[in-house]
Structure formats: C-alpha cells, structure tokens
Amino acid sequence: MFSFFNIKCDKAHEICNKSQYNEATFSEKLKLNWHLLTCKICRLYTKQNSTITSICKEKAEDVKMQENNLSDLDKEQLKEKMEKLLQQ
Amino acid sequence: MYFYPVSETKTNTLNPNKWIDSYADYLYNYTIARVNDSDIAKDLVQETFFSGLRSAKNFEGKSTERTWLISILKRKIIDYYRKINSKKGQAEVRMSFYDNGDNEGNWIEERVPQSWDKSAEQNIENDELKSQIEICISKLPQKYAMVFRMKTIQEFETDEICKELDITSSNLWVMIHRARTQLRECMEINWFKK
C-alpha cells in the first residue's frame, strides 16, 4: 500500500512540473502531496517552481499583446530576392 | 507569373508575386512564436518562400496557398530544432541535481534550494523580474529554451509541441524539467538571494 506512495525527489519534481501546467493525473498528485508531507526541500522547490510559473504567466500576457511584423524594408529586400529567383 | 494546377477540378493556384504582401507577416508571426528570435525567424520565412518557389510545380492545388506555405515552414522549423538539438559546440553542462549513489534520486546537498527572499517573491508583476526571467531563459541551452518558451510563454499544448518538433512527450518533460531546475537556480542566484 505505502510503496505506491513512495516516490523519490526526482519523480516528485517530474510530477511537480506537470502540475504546473495542470497536466498531472490524480494519482500523480496524490503521490506528490504525500512526498511533500515528508520532504521539506521538495516543498520549497514546489513553491519556487510555482513562483516561476506565475512570473511566466505574467510574461505570457505581455507576449500576447505584442505584434510581430516584418519591417517594410525586410519585405522589400525579400521581394527583390524573390524577383531574382522568379526570373531564373 | 502564375503556376496553374494540372487538373481542372482543383481550384487553388499559386501566385508567388503576392506571397510577401499576403503571407509574410503571418508566417513571421507563426515562426517567432516558436523560435523567439527575429533574425532566425526572418531566415526561416525567406527559406520557406524560396522552397515554395522551387517546388511550386509540385503544388497540387488541394490546399490553399497559405496552408501549403505553412506546411513548408513547419518542415523548416523542425529542421531548425534538429540543428540546435544536435549542436556539438555548445556542450551541454550536465548538471546533476540528484545523487547516484546510496541516496539515489534524492537531492545533492549543494543543489538544495535555498529559501527565497519573501519581499522579492511577492512582487511578481514587477517588470524587472520579468526581464530577469527572460535573461535566465536565454542562458538555457537553446533547445531547452525553445521547448520551455513554447510550453510556458506561448502556452502551446503538449501534443502540439510534440507534433511540431517531432519529439515524444517524455522527451518534452525531461527538457521542461532541466529547464526549470536551471531556471530556478538562476533566479535564486540573481534575484531571490537573501
């Protein structure tokens, strides 16, 4: 019974990472939480991992607002190169 | 200059003269979301158009012009990913966080996380903090940075990334894991140190 719950720190991190994206399964979450009860270092790691996730989420919001377009100059240069290829 | 499809039943045609005005920005945005580098993105878009021209005679008109160009671009992105994945010069610093001996799978003492400065931690909307994470991501080996960005910043689904880069999901999680452990350490040293 308890061997089901017994995971090492490396496995705990794997689950912890998945859960950052809500992709850990129910049984994985159980195992992780059980491990966290007994492992202080992984508790800290999990907390910090979540902090990193929150920062990245903030960044993701910024990125969504950005528009990336090619400059007119880039497009002109590209057109010239295309012309040359078309003439060949 | 027009390229007509062979069969009459097919309706889509290629019109390379209009490619840049019609699709350059679309392809560029598509690429930048995946490679996060304007120069590389420009190169890949250019190569896509060139390959498109060269293989225009193979266009069967079954898909739209745009879909067809995207399918070429997708190949280019996989090629780019494989190139950075196999880069030899940039020898990967294999940082080990876990013990291999008696204590297998557990923390190595020097690598144990330290508690972070509370006041710094609460302030996640801070712009400087966001630039710091950007610096730390850019210090990662390129392939980890690419996968991590796609997953975390661009918020792609796992399946989508696996399909686009032609990797397995366990492969993806290993890279996410390495990226995150290195990021955590980088943030600790540069930002959260008490």
Interface residues (C-beta under 8 A of the other chain):
Chain A: K8 C9 D10 K11 H13 E14 N17 K18 Q20 Y21 E23 I41 L44 Y45 Q48 N49 T51 I52 T53 S54 I55 C56 E58 K59 A60 D62 V63 E67 N68 N69 L70 D74 K75 L78 K79 K81 M82 L85 L86
Chain B: M1 P16 N17 W19 I20 D21 A24 D25 Y28 N29 I32 S38 A41 K42 V45 Q46 F49 F50 L53 R54 F97 Y98 E104 G105 N106 W107 V112 P113 S115 W116 E121 I124 E125 L129 K130 I133 E134 K151 T152 I153 Q154 E155 T158 W173 I176 H177 R180 T181 L183 R184 M187 E188 F192
